[in-house]
Structures are given as C-alpha cells and as structure tokens.
Amino acid sequence: MNQILERIAKNAAALGTKHPDVNTMDNDLHYGRGHGGSWVDSFWVGMLYLAYAYSGDSTYLTYADGYQPFYRLRIKDTDAVCEAHGFMKLDHDTGFLFTLSQVARFKLTGDREARDMALRAADILAARFHEKGSFIRAWDTWKWDTNPAFIREKKGKTIIDSLMNLPLLMWAFGETNDSRYGDIAVRHADTVLRYMVRADGSTCHTFNFDPDTGEPIGEKTGQGYADDSCWSRGQSWAVYGFALLYAYTGEKRYQDAFLRVADYFWDHLTTVKVPVWDFAVLTDDTAPYKPWDSSAGCIAACGMLEMAAHLGTDGARYRARAAAILDHTTRLCATLGIAGAEPILLHGCGGPAYRREDPSRIKPGICDTPLLFGDYFYTEALMRMEKPDMVRFW
Ligand code: GLY
C-alpha cells in the first residue's frame, strides 16, 4: 500500500489538473496528459479520494480539489459545452463519472456542491430509462456513427456495465427519499437479470430491445469475442454490480445472481488467477492469442470482498478468491518495481482483441495495456482487503 500511495502522490504532482491518458502513453509508461471528456475520467480522481480515505493525508484531497472546475463544466452537458471542450455527452456511464468524483467527495467532505452535482447526474441517468422495455439505455448516437441500423439498434440497447451505474441511483434514493431513483435501478437490474444472465451464470455484453415496443430481441457483443461469449470484464461488472445491489436492497435474488456470476468467473480462471479477456477463447483452438484483462480480475475481487461481508462464515470463500486474484495480479501485472512508471497495472484489455468470425484481424493497441479502471479497482480492492470498513464510494 505504501508503494501505491507513493505512486499516486507522484502521479498527482506530475499531472497537476490534467487527466491521465493511456491512449497517448509513451514507451516509458508515462501517461499522456489529457483534457478528459470520456467515460474513464473519474477513475483517477477516485484514486485520489481512495488515497485520502485510506491514509487521512489531506494532500490527496487538495489534488482532487483541482478537478472540481472540470466536473462543474462536465455536468452542464450541453451540446455547446461538449463541443467546445471535446466531451462526450453524458450517457449511462454518468454513474461511473459522478460516483467516484462527486459522491465520493460528498461522503468524505460533506461538500454540498458535490452532492448537488451527483444528484443532477442521477437525474441525467434516470432520464435514460426506457419505460416500455424497463431498461436504462446505454449508448447515444456518436458523431462518427454512419450506419443507420446501428443508430437504431442503440436506441434499444442496454449493456452489462450498467450495473455499476446503478449505485448512483441507489445513493440518490437514500439521499432524497425519492423512490423514482430506486424504482428505476431495481427495474433495470431485474431486466438485466432476466435477459443478460444466462442459465450457466455467464453474461452477455449487450442486449437489444425493439426501441419502439421494448420487446426483447437478443444478445450482442461489443467488446467481447462473440455474441454468445462471455467478456470477462462484463462478467466482473456483474459480479460487483449484483453485490452492490444486494448491499443496497437486501433482496435475495441479487445475492443469488452474485453467487452465479461470481462462481462462473472463478471457475473460468486457470491456474493463473488473472482472467483472459473473454472466457470463450479459453476453449477455442482457433483463437490466435489469449490476452489477459487484469482490470476484470480486480473489479471481480472488489465484488467478492463486498459480498463476503454479507455472507457470514460463507464469505471466507469469496474473500480467499479475491485474495488469490489480487496476489496473482500483483505478481504478474503490477509495475511497482518499474522506476518512473505511472500506471500501476499492466495487461489490461480495453476492447475486443478480435472476433470469432475474423480471428486474424487482431486490433493493435487494444490489449496488453494499462487501464485507468484497472488501477482504480486494484487500489480499491487492496485497501478493502486491509480495511473492510473503509467508506465505500459506490
Ligand atoms: N464500461 C466500458 C468498459 O468496461 O470498457
């Protein structure tokens, strides 16, 4: 932990108020200095809040303060602001962005402006709810979208990652007592449980509904190997997402869902407890290579630690699994011995390495890379191993 805290402090001093960017990283493992504007912005500031929560050292909080003007701008979310600053419009990932920045800040400092921004973000997320289909819409039309079929498809699409955006709604419900937030979160989670968690405990990445009628259409991958495969990071979002839903609601169906998806995740690790990018490639001889996604292991470890606290003596099994994942991740993926490196973990996989229908088309630069969320969840998991009662931002 001391090495991680030192690394965070060093990176904070080097970044100022810039955003770390893995896409423009140099060969010596220095992040590019970005302006922010995508779904990953809050993982860095979230690490500053984690470091402050864990250590009590207000230097980390002072660095985090420097990002507040950015979030004041980001929450405006008008076309003009997004255009002027190169921001993506806020979509279902609003939960990631404002939980780790403003909810975390409010919980740690009581800052009312942070609370207001987080509630505004919850409204933006709730407004994405598709009433007929009972799901939160994932993606919007992006300016580079040219295919009319895909533009229409996105109007009826939800994705497994969305489970990690629901804590923002559950927090808003607790904060305001407005049941609309909680109802939307639970209705969406039940839709995911019904259509996206398969009988064997695996999950699909995205699911399409008819945008007009809300009728279910079927599974589709975005970042995985195939529509019927199991993208390991998606599975890990489900592990942590269902654990958190159980923590908020106490509903047994979410605990059962956690047990199914977490056991599937664990059963698809090999002797190496760092997950491959998509579990389907493990048994597919035509798969040309089988890159890891270290971030998926850390996200799942956080979910296992969360649920371990609710399972009494049975929790020990999940705590031991989380410990094994973190141990292997530390040995095989951490950069802590590499002088000058800024990211903490190597061997993340950002998106689809290749597809089953065209395995020779391996996308360059997608795999074997650090990922900001890998660093965030690794840090969160290690801190929670050591201090299980530490404040939870989600
Ligand atoms: N939420 C997007 C991803 O996991 O890559």
Residues whose N, C-alpha, C, O or C-beta is under 5 A from the ligand:
A	BS01	LIG	D161 R233 G350
